[in-house]
Amino acid sequence: MRINSNPISGLTSDEVKGQFEYGLDNKKVEFKSITVKEIIKNNVFTYFNLVFCILALFIISVGSFNDLAFMPVVIINIIIGIVQQIRSKKTLDKLSVISSPKTTVVRDGEEKVIENHLLVLDDIVVFSAGNQICADATVVSGKVMVNEALVTGESNEIEKKEGDFLLSGSFIVSGSCRARLESVGENSYASRISVEAKKQKRDNKSEMMKSLDVLVKTIGIIIIPVGILLFVNQHYILSYPFKESVVSTVGALIGMIPEGLYLLTSMALVISVMRLALKNTLVHDMGCIESLARVDVLCVDKTGTITEEKINVEDTILADDKYFIDDIKEKIAQFAFNMENDNATIDAVKSYYICKNKIKAKKVYSFSSKTKYSAVEFEDENYVLGAPDVLLNGENKTVLSYTKKGYRVLLFAKYKSEIKKEGITPLAFIVMINKIRDSASETFEYFKKQGVKIKVISGDNPIAVSEIAKKTGIENAENYIDARMITDEKMLFEAAEKYTVFGRVTPTQKKQLVIALKDKGHTVAMTGDGVNDVLALKEADCSVALLSGSEVACHASKLVLLDSDFSSMPHVVYEGRRVINNIERAASLFLIKNVFSFLFAIISILAFLKYPVKPSQLTLVSTTTIGIPSFFLALEPNKDMVKGHFIKNVLFKALPAGITNVILILCMYISNIFLKIPSGEFSTMATIVMGTVGLTVLFRISKPFNARRFIIWFGMLMLFTLGATVFKWIFTLDSLSYKSIGTLLILMTLILPTMYILEYVVKKIQTRRS
């Protein structure tokens, strides 16, 4: 039902209620937060849980109940996964309320700010600079400059006045207006695009999660034919009893399944999101945590990051002694009176210059990031306020003297019919300053130590920006360029690497600089708070917005700093590095078992050997050398920059230990030709060898030891020892004869030499491949 709402008073409460009853509200179309029911379902009903249940049924069918020891571990994994995800959901749902998009609406003659999903068709809404248009609308009063780049791809600023249509998803660059909502909810332009995009592309996973998906799916396919072939080999070719063949096959398959790896990775990311939430950082896209770990270039704007957002007017310098300071100040005040409060600069001018004689202008041109000026036309005179180097020919000594001290200088001037350099008469220079944040120097020093290059990309004068960057200790801050000198794409790509400070940059150039840095192999993070940062934020590997900034910048970013404090960035980057490095380290522990199990299953099939370990024995090894320690390792501090491909890094770390297990147990088979060790003792020896290799790897990756790491390692050593001795009956381990003990001691002396040789070989292969 359509209502001809009054542009001044808007809809009444009864009319709003009626629109809701007709279903004409601006309901969300994006995917909602996952429900508790979905969390439980996603953790319980997985492919590998099905495989474990089938394997458990086989074990039960042959009555080998001790070998069901792997099932409690599976159940514990499921419970931990469910509990952690529910905790994360509750934390993030609370934060989402804080950052949820809101719009100013006119109802019953009053303006009020409400959440976007509470808007209805024909509502009269108020849009101003920095707002993202929440639903398709028609301007009913006022005038705005709109950027439709986020919905149409065209980054031009378009003037919209009364009667013009506003596309949802676009954003206001300058000006303000009232508009009537024409299409809401799923009928709006942005919603239709969003739904279609989600149908075509639902995969938004990071490189690490994609790699894990490939690994898990590959293993999921491989275990079926390998399991069949191994059972046929054990039962029909080697003629082992049915029960023994089932237990051996199940043991091999359990060893091949990285049952806790995916859970550990997901949990570590979820915990990381929660840790960031506690530090007032909202994560919109979990994949950006991995990008954070790899960031080697951080692009920042001057205002809001290096300096505080508030701008102060310091002085007014007359362009000519013939002018009177009070007259010029009044003209500046009249100019400011006619401008919308749509940016910090105008706010500062309005605060400093108090208007006594309020004269209404016949035409107003709001500030544009492209032109770098705003203008006002009165009946008898026209005035412009903007960047001196844009409006004047050549350098001005007054401007240069202040910009070299880090001040921002604006020119206030008269112009005739058009704003051209030749027709401009300078009246005064307004000297302004942004206070440098107290924490800026410390923050940039952190990034310098971490090997992260800083690129300052600003719309301000490059000399002034360079001076401020120098004061905060940004490395190579003296290397600056005026972006207006960049005339083509080739020059821009060269400048992106060469310079540290970029001044007079347009929004499109910001985006192009981010693309250039990415094309040069960098992982780029971008911080921003204004509408002029949006295009670059969308392009960055990891985009970070300040909550106090524009609404559209917050929506476009993958991370939002809820306290709007740039000094939080070191912690944010550190958190990304900590979690990804620790996942890599823990994942290498998991894959040691998988590498061994897969290789030895193939060897058993080809060489007609009995698979050496049982499911219960593998559970002891997995729990003490992988499961428990990997959980604690995933929470360890780690600030190293992440490099290389995730799955390659993990495999190359896991291969030496996995192959060491294979070689040593093959040595056991060869020696057993002569020693004739009973099968029960043989599988016990294999379990101890695998446990010792695992504990050796754990010892090495725990270095340098601190109290926490030593307790973890020593605790796992004690736990494994107790399992192999006091509780050996649980894990179907046998007592060893002197012959077996002697053989075992010899094998243990070979662990480190074998591992070192294999590490050397793997590193050689890795070096050649890279």
N, C-alpha and C positions, 0 to 999 in steps of 0.2 A: 504494500500500500504506500503510495507516494503522498508526501505532505509538502505544501509550499511554505516551508519554514521561513520565519522572519529573520533576515540577516542580523538584526540588532538584538532581538530577544531569544532567538533560537527556538527549539522545541520546548513544549511544556512537559512536566513529569508524566502526565497522563498519556501524552503522545509517544513518549519514549517507551512507556510500559506497553502500549499497543504495538509498537514496532517489534518489541521483544516477543510478544505473543504470536505475531505473524512470522517469527523466525528471521527478521530482517536486521539482525545484529552482526557486528564485525567479528564473528567467531574465528578463532585461530584455525589455520589449515596446516600449519607445520606439525610434525610428529611430536606428540606429547611426551613428557617424561615417562620413562618405562615404569610400569606398575610392579608392585610386589609379586603379583601372580606371574607376570612375565619373567621376573628375575628368577623365581623358583623353577619355572618351566625351562628357561634357558640353561640353568645349571644342572638340572636333573636329566632332561631328555636330550642327551648328546650322543653322537655316533659312538664315541669311545666308551661311554657308560653302558651302551647297549652291548658292545663287544665284551666289556668286563663281566656283564651279567651272563652272557652266553658262556664265557670261559668258566665262570663260577658254577654254572649248571653242569658243565662237563666234569669239573672237579668233584662236585657233589655226587654225580652219577657213578663215579668210580670209588666213592667213599674215602677220598684222601682229604679229610677235613682240615688237617694242619696246613695244607697248601691254599686255604682260603684266607690266609693272613693278609693278602693284598686288598681284600674288600673293605676292611675297616679304614684303610688309608684312602680308598676311593670315596667312601662315605664322608670322612672328615674333610676331604678336599671340597666336596659338594657343599657341606655345611659352612665352611669358612668362606667360600665364594658367595653364598647367599647372604650371609651376615654382613660381609664387607660391602657388598653392592647396595644392600638396604640402608646401611649407615651412610654411604656416599650419597644415595638418592635423597635422604632426608636433609643432609647438609646443603646439597646443591639446590634443592627445591626452595630452601629458605633464602639463599643468595639470589636465586632467579627472581624472586619477588622484588628485591631491592632494585635490580637492573631491568625489570620488565618495562617495555616501551609504554610511554604515556603521552597523552595529547590534551591540549587545552580545548575545552568544548564550551559552547554558550547554551545554557539551558535556563529557562524561567528568567531570562534577562541577566543572568550572572555567569561570569567565567569561572570554570572549575577545571582542575587537572584530574583526569581519570585514565585508567588503563585502556589500551586500544581495543581490547575485546569487549568493552562495555559500550562502545560507540554503536549507533544505529543509523540506518539509512535516513538521509535528509537532515542529519545533525549539522549544525553550524559549528565549524571548528576554526581555531586560530593557528595559523602557521607562521613561523618566523625563522630567521637564519639558524641553520644547524638542525632543524627538524626534518625528519624523514616523513614523507607523505604516507599515511597509514592506510588510506583507501582512496579509490578514484573519486575526484571531486571537481567542482566547478567554482572558480573564483567569483565571489559575490561583491567583494569590496577590497580595495588595496592593490598593491602591485609587488611582485616578487621576481627574483631571478632564480631559475630552476635548472638543476643539472640532472639529466635523465640517464647518465652513463651506466648506472647500476641496473637499469631495465632495458635500455635500447642499445647500449654500447657507444652512443654518441656523447662525447664529453663537453659539447658546447653549452654555454650558459644561455638559457632561453627566457625572454621576458614573458611573464604571464600577468595579465590584467583582467579586469572584470569581464566575465563571460568565457574566459579561456579555461581549457581542461587541464587538470593536474593528474598525472599518472602515478598510481601508488607505487612505492619503491623508489621514486626519484626523491631528491632532497633540495631544500631551500638554501641557496647560496647567500642571498641578501634580501632585505625588504621584509614586509609582513603583509598578511592578507587574512580575510575571512573567506571560508569556502564551504559549499554545501556538498555533503557526501552523496555521490551518485551510484556507486557500486561498492558493496561491503562484503567482508568474508570471502568465501570461495569464488564470488563473482568478480572480484576486483582483478585488475590486470596483473599485478605482481603475484597474486595468489594462483592465478591460472598458470603463469610461467613456473612458479615454485612447484606446483603439483606435477606439471609435465616434466620438469627437471628431475624430480625425485623418482618418477617412473623410469626415466632413462638412465639415471645414475644414482644408485643408492650407496655405492662404495666410496666412503670417504676415509679409508683407513690409512694409517701411516705406513712407511716403507717396512718398518719392523713387523707390524701386525700382518701385512700382506705376505711377508716372507714366512712368518709362522704359519699362516693359513696354507701356503703352498706346501710347507714341510709336513704339517699335520695331515693334509689331504693325501699327499704322496704316500705317507706311511700307512694311512687308512686303506689305501688301495693295495699296497704291497703285502700287508700282513695276511690277506686272504689266500693268495696262491702259495705264499711261503709256508703258511700254517698247514695247508693241505699237503704240500710236498714233504714237509718235515714229518708229519704224522705217518704218511705212507712209508717214508724212509725208516722211521723208528719201529713201526709195527709190522709192516709187510716185508721189508727188505732185511732189516736187522733182527727181526723176529722177537722184539721185546714184548712183554705182556701188554695187553690193552691199557691197563691202569698206568703202567710206567710210561707208555708212549703218550698217553693223554697228558700226564703231569709234565713230561719233558717239553711237549709242544706248547702247552699253556705257559710254561716258564719262559720259553723263547719269545712268544708273542707279547707277554707282559713286559719283557725287557725291551721290546721294540717300540712300545707305546709311550710317548712322552706325556704321561697322564697328568703331571702337575705343571708342566711347562707353560701351557696356555693359561692355566689358572693363575700361576705365579705372575706372569706378565700382565694379565688383566688386573690382578689385585694390586700389583706394584703401581700401575698407572692410576687406578682408582684411589689408592692411598695418597699418591702424589697430588691428585686433584683436591683431595681433602686437606692436605697440608698447605697447599696454595690458598685454599678457601680460608683457612685459619689465619693466613697472612693477608687477608683482604684482597685476594685475587680470584676472579671468577673465570673459569675455563669454559669457553663456548665449544671448543673443538679439542677433544683429547689427543688427537694426532699431533697437535702443535707442541706437545711436551717433548716429543722426539725431535722436532725441529729446533726447539730451544737448546737441546743438548748438542746440536751440531752448528749452532749459530757462530759465525766468524766475522760477520759484519752487522753492526747495529746502526740503523739510520734514525736520526732524531731531528725533531724540529727545535728551533731555539726557544720559542715561547711555550711554557708549560712543562718543559723537560729540563733544559739548562737553566732557564729563568722561571720565576713565578709567573702565573698567568696575568696577574694584575699589572697594569701599566700606569706609570705616574708621569705627569707633565712636570718637567723641571724648570723650563724657562721659555720665554718668547723673545726671539731675536728679530728686530725689524730689518726688512730687506733694504730699506733706504731711510736715511735720517729725516726725510721730509714728512714721514708718516708719524702720527701720534699713537703711542702705545695703547692708550685707553680706547681709541677709536677702533683700532685693529682687533683688540680683544673682544669688543662688542660685536664686530662683524663675524669673528670666529664663533662667538656664542650664538649669534643668530643662525649661522650655518649649522651648528651642532643641534640647535633646537629642532630643525626640520629633518634631521636624520633619525632613522630608527635605531633603537638600542640593540643592534645586531652584531656588534663585535666589541672587543675590549678597548680598542683604540678610541672609538666614538664615546664609549662610556667614560674613558679618562678625560677626553676633551670636554664633555658635558659637565663633569665634576669640577674641572679646573676653571672653565670660563662660564660665569653665571650670566645668563641672558636677562637683560633689563627690559629691552624693547622687543617683544616677540612678534616677528613679522612672518607671515605664512608665505612660503615659496610657491611659485607657480609650477615648478617642476623639480623633481629630486632624482638624482642618479646615485643609487647605493654603491657602496664599495665593491669592487670586483677583484678577485685574485689575479685575473688576467691583465686588467688595465692598471692595477695598483693605485687607483684613485677613486674618489667619490666627488660629486658635484651638485651644486644647487643653483637654480635660476630664479632670480627675483624679477620684479617688474622692470627695474632700471639697471641692474648689474648681475653678473654671473660669477660664482666663486667655485674654485676647485681646491680640494685638499688631497695630497697624495705624495708619492715618492719624488723627491727633487730630481734624481737622476733619470726619472722617466719623463718628467714634465719640462725640464730645462735642457738647453744645449750646453755641453761641456761640464767640467767640474766646477763646483762653487766652493770657495775657500772656507766659508762659514760651515757649510755642510761637512766638508772634509775634516775640518779640525775637530768637530764633535764625533763624527763616525769613527775616527781613529782612537777615540777614548771609549768606544763601545756604546755610545748613545744612538738612539734612533731619532732621525730628524724627518719631519714632515714639512712640506711646502704649502703655505696658504697663499693663494694667488687669485687675481681676477683674470677672466678670459672673455673673449668677444662671443661670437656665435658658435664657434667650434673649439674643442680642446685640442689645440695644436701648439707645439713648442714656440712657434713664431709669434703667436697671438696671446701669449701668457705674460702677465705683469706680476712679478713676485711682490707680495706684501709683507710676509713674515715667515720665519722658520720656527716651528714648534719643536722644542727639544724634549724628548721623552726617554724614559729608562724603565727597563724591566729589572727588578732586583734578582741577582743570581741566587739560586737556591743554595742554602747553607750546606746541603749534602752533595752538591754537584761534583766538586773536586774529588771527594772520596769515592763517589760512584764511578766516575770515569777512570780513576786510578785502578779500581778493581778490574774494570774491563781491559785496561792496558795489560795488567798482570796475567789476565786469562787469555791473552792473544786475540781479543776481539777488537777489530778496527771500528772506529767511530766515523760516521759520515753525517755532517750537519747539513740538513737540507731545509732552507728557509726562504720565505718570500721577501725578507728584509735585505737591506744593503749588505753586500758581501764583506765589506771592510769592517762594518760594525759587528757583524756576526762573528767574523774571524777574531776580532779583539776580545769579545766575550768568551769565545771558545778557548782562546789562549789563557784567559784568567782562570778557567776551570781545569787547565792542565791537559786538554785534549791534544793528543800527539799529532804533529804536523798541521796544527790549526792555521799556520801561516800560509798553507797551500790553499788559496781560495780562488773562486772563479765566479764571474757574473754570468748567470745562465742565459742572459740575452745574447751573449757572445757565441753560444752554441747554436750553430746554424743548420747542422744536419745530424742524421742518426750516427754516422761513423764518428763524428767529433764527440757526440754524447757518450758513446761507448768507451772511447779513449779517456774522456774526462772522468767517467765514473770511477776508474781505478786510480787515476793520477791525483785527483784533488780530494781534500778532506772537507772543505767548506764550500757550499753552493748557495749563492745568494740570488735574489730576484727569480726564484724558481716558480713556474706555473704548476698547477695541480697535475696537468698532463705530463710535464717534465719530471715531476716527482715519481710518477708511475714508471716512466721510461728509465729513470736512473735505477730503480729497484730491479726492473727487468734486465738491464745491462749488467748489474752486479750478479744476478742469478745466472745469466748466460756465461759469465766468467768463472762459474763453478763455486760461487760463494753461497752459503746458506744465510739468508738475509732476514733479520728481524727489523720491524719498523714500529716506532712509537708515534702516536699522533693524537690530537684532540679536536681538530677543526674539520670543517667540511672540505677544506683544500687538501686534507690528508687522505680522504676516503679512497680515492682511486689507487694510491700507493699502498694503503693498508690492505686492500683486497688482493693486491698482487704479491705481497710479501709472504715468505715461507711461514713466518710467525708474526702476526700483527697484534700490537698492544695499544689499547686506548685508555685514556684517563676518564673516569666516570664523570668528573666535573666538566668534561669537554662536550662537544656536540653529540646529540642523540644518535645521529647517523654514523658517526665515527665509532661509537660503542657497539652499534649493531653490526658494523662491518668487520669488527676485530675478533680475533680468536681468543684473546685474553683481555680482561678489563680490570684495571687497578682501581678497586673500589674506594681506596683512600686517596686516589689521584696523586700519589707520591712517587715520583720517578726513582727515588732512592730505593724503592722496593725491587727494582729490576735485577740487581745482583742476586738477590735471593731467588727470584723467578728463574733466572738462567741456571743458577746453582742447582735448583730442584730438578730441572730438566736433565742436567748432566748426571746428577746423583742417581736418578731412577734408571736412565737408559744404560749407563755404565754398569750398574749393579745387575740389571736384567741380563746384560751380555755375559757378565761373570757367572751368574747363577745358571743361565741357559747352557753354558759350556759344561757344567756339572751334569745336567740332565742328559745331554747328548753323548756323554761318555758311555753310559749304560746302553743307549740306543745304538751307537756305533758298534759296540761289542756284540750286542744281541743280534743285530742284522748280519754282520760279517760272519759270526760263528754259526748262525742258522744256515747260511749259504754253504759254509765249509762243511757243516754236518751233513747236508744233503749231498754235496758233491763227493765228499771223502767217506761217506757211510759211517759217520761217527755218532755216538749218542750225545745228545745235548747235555752239557755238564752240570747245569744248576736247575733247582726246582723253584716254583713260584714263591714258596715261603722263604727260601734262602735269598732270593732276589729282593724280597720285601725288606729283609734285614739290611742288605747293602744299600738299597734305595733310600730307606728312611734315615739312616745314619750318615750317609755320604752325600746325599742329594736333597731330599725333602726338607728336613729340619734346618740344615745349615743354609740352604738356598733362601729360605724364608727370611732368616736373619741378615744374610748378606744383602738382600734386596733393600734393606733399610739403612745400610751403611753410608756414611758420608763419602762423597766422591766428586771432585770438581774438575776432572780431566775432560777436555773437549773430545766428543765422540767423532771418530773418523771411520771411513770405510763402510762396506756393505754389512748389515747386521748378520745375516745368515752365514756369510763367508767368514766373518770374524769369529763367530761362535763355533763353526765347524772346524776351522783351523786350530782353535784352542782345544777342542774336544778330541780331535783325531789321534794325537800322540798317546794319550792315556787309554783311549778305546782300543787302539791297535796293540798297546802294551799288554792289555788284558788278553787279547787274542793270542799273541806270541807266547806269553808265559803259560797259558792253558794248553796251547799246542805242544809246548815243551813237556807238560805233564802227561799228555797222551803218548808222546814218544818214549818218555822214561818208563811209562806204565807197561810198555811192551815187555820190559825186563823185570819191573818191580811187582807187577800183578797186584796193585792196590785195590781193595774191594770198592765197589761202586759208591757205597755210602760215604766212605772216607774220601773218595775221589771228589765227590760233589762238595763235601765240607772243605777240602783244600781249595777248590775253585772259588768257593764263597769267600774264604779268608784272603785269597790272592786279590780278588776284585775289591773287597773291603779295604785292603791295605793300599791298593792303587788309588782308590777313591779318597782315603784319608791323607795320602801323600799329596794329591792334587789340592785338597782342601787346605793342607798345611801351607803349600806354596802360594795359593792365591790369598791367604789370610795375612801374608807378610806385607808390610812391617806389622808385627804384632802389637796390639794394645790389649788392655785388660779384657775388653769385650770379645775381641777376636780369639784370644787364647782360651777364654772360657768356652766359647762355641766349639773350637777344635778339640780341646781336651775333653769336653763333655761328650762329643760324638765318639771319640776314641774309647772312653769308658762305656758308653752305651753299646757300641759294637762289641766290645770285649765281653760285657755281661750277656749280650744276646748269643754270642758264640760259645759261651761257657755255662754260666748259671742257668740261662733259659734256652739252652740249645734244643731242648725237646719241642719247643714251640716252632722252631724254624727247621725241624727235621735234620739237625746236624748230628754227626756221629763223633765219638771220641777217636783221637788219632793214635796210631801206633808210632813207635820210635822211627820206623822206616818212613812213614808219612811226614812226621815232624821234621826229619832231616832233609827230606826232599823240599818241604815247604820253606825251610830256612835258606836253602840254596836259591830257590826261586825269588825269595824276598830280596836277596842281595843283587838280583838282576833288574829290579824294578827301576831304580833311578838311572843306571846306565842306558837301559833300553829306552826309557822316556826321553832322556837327553838327546840320544841319537835320532829318535823319531822327530823331536822338536826341531832339530837342525835341518833334517830333510824337509819337513813341512814348511819351515821358514824359507828355504831355498826355492821351493815350488811357489810359495806365495809371492816371493820377490820377483820371480820370472813372470808370473801371471800379471803382476801390477806394472 
